[in-house]
Amino acid sequence: MKNNELMGDVTVIVPVYNEKEVIAVTFTELRRECRQIKIIVVDDNSRDGTRELVQALHEQYHNVFLVERPGLMGIGGALFIYV
């Protein structure tokens, strides 16, 4: 096993709000570190194109999923739906 690889399945929940400029870098780094990964993006009603970018990433990689929140609920609200 290489030092930068994780064995097994990993699910990462990424709460976002207007993160279009950094989300692609985040995905690149997560995919580099983890062989088997599911990335769940919880969008807190972004208005900068974040949703569209995540949808495009889903079409390309199929291990990226988008959950859209209907308003500003903050990071706690984004994470609460999975607790």
Summary of the structure (lengths in Angstrom):
residues: 83
radius of gyration: 13.0
end to end distance: 31.5
largest distance: 42.6
contacts: 211
relative contact order: 0.23
helix: 40%
strand: 31%
